[in-house]
Amino acid sequence: MQWKLPLLVGLIVLGTHVCSCKFVDIDKNLKDFASAVEYAVFQFNEDQEDEFAYKFLQVHRSQRKRLTFIYLMDLEMGRTVCKKHDEDIDNCPLQEGTEEKMFSLLNSTCVERRW
């Protein structure tokens, strides 16, 4: 039984070294990433007290944690003239002359439902 312990410890050390879960750059056009962006924009609008909707403009950073579906993204979003729950916000014009607002969406989680 004593020979199993060093092997187990070796696998744990090797496993944590090989599985370095860093964020790596990914193609911003990947389908899963696009879905995550859509969710992030939706959640951002839901969480804001602002009555106006913000729409997605551009991706500045697109990364994924290795071996997961955890994304790190920097998005540029613009404040529109439409209200939050109006339809077709993507085609809504941006407001002009408003003060620039800085926002952060920290630790938002999406879980796919399985039926």
C-alpha positions in Angstrom: 0.0 0.0 0.0 2.9 2.4 0.6 3.8 2.6 -3.1 0.4 4.1 -4.0 0.8 7.3 -2.1 3.8 8.7 -4.0 2.1 7.8 -7.3 -1.1 9.6 -6.3 0.8 12.7 -5.1 2.8 12.6 -8.4 -0.5 12.6 -10.4 -1.9 15.4 -8.4 1.2 17.6 -8.9 1.4 16.7 -12.6 -2.3 17.3 -13.0 -2.3 20.8 -11.6 0.8 21.7 -13.6 -0.5 20.4 -16.9 -4.0 21.9 -16.3 -3.0 25.6 -15.9 -6.3 27.2 -16.3 -5.2 30.5 -17.8 -7.3 32.7 -20.1 -6.3 32.4 -23.7 -7.3 34.5 -26.7 -10.1 33.1 -28.8 -11.8 34.0 -32.1 -14.5 36.5 -31.3 -16.7 35.0 -34.0 -17.0 31.6 -32.3 -20.7 30.6 -31.8 -20.3 29.9 -28.1 -18.6 33.3 -27.5 -21.2 35.1 -29.5 -23.9 33.6 -27.3 -21.9 34.6 -24.2 -21.7 38.2 -25.5 -25.4 38.3 -26.1 -26.1 37.0 -22.6 -23.7 39.6 -21.1 -25.4 42.5 -22.9 -28.8 41.3 -21.9 -27.7 40.9 -18.3 -26.0 44.3 -18.3 -29.3 45.9 -19.4 -31.3 44.0 -16.9 -29.0 45.0 -14.0 -28.9 48.8 -14.9 -31.3 51.2 -13.3 -31.1 53.3 -16.4 -34.4 53.2 -18.4 -32.5 53.3 -21.7 -31.1 50.2 -23.4 -27.4 49.7 -24.2 -26.4 47.9 -27.3 -23.3 46.0 -28.2 -20.9 47.8 -30.5 -17.5 46.0 -30.5 -15.4 43.3 -28.8 -12.1 44.6 -27.6 -11.0 41.4 -25.8 -12.2 37.8 -26.2 -10.7 35.1 -24.0 -11.7 31.8 -22.6 -10.4 29.9 -19.6 -8.7 26.7 -20.8 -10.9 23.6 -20.6 -14.0 25.6 -19.6 -16.7 27.8 -21.0 -15.7 30.7 -18.8 -15.2 33.8 -20.9 -13.4 37.0 -20.3 -14.5 39.9 -22.5 -14.2 43.6 -22.9 -17.1 45.0 -24.8 -17.9 48.5 -26.1 -21.5 49.3 -25.7 -23.5 52.4 -26.5 -26.6 54.0 -24.9 -29.5 54.0 -27.2 -32.7 56.2 -27.5 -34.8 53.0 -27.0 -36.1 51.8 -23.6 -34.8 48.6 -22.1 -37.6 46.3 -23.2 -38.2 47.7 -26.6 -37.9 45.3 -29.5 -35.0 45.4 -32.0 -32.5 47.3 -29.8 -29.7 46.3 -32.3 -31.2 48.7 -34.8 -32.0 51.5 -32.4 -29.9 54.7 -32.9 -27.4 55.7 -30.3 -28.0 58.8 -28.1 -25.9 61.8 -29.0 -24.1 64.1 -26.6 -24.5 62.1 -23.5 -21.8 61.7 -20.9 -19.7 58.6 -21.3 -20.5 56.1 -18.6 -18.1 53.4 -17.5 -19.6 50.1 -16.4 -18.3 46.7 -15.3 -20.1 43.4 -15.4 -18.4 41.3 -12.8 -18.8 37.6 -12.5 -22.0 36.9 -14.4 -23.0 33.2 -14.9 -25.0 31.5 -17.5 -26.2 27.9 -17.2 -27.6 26.0 -20.1 -30.9 24.2 -19.3 -31.2 20.6 -20.3 -34.7 19.3 -20.9 
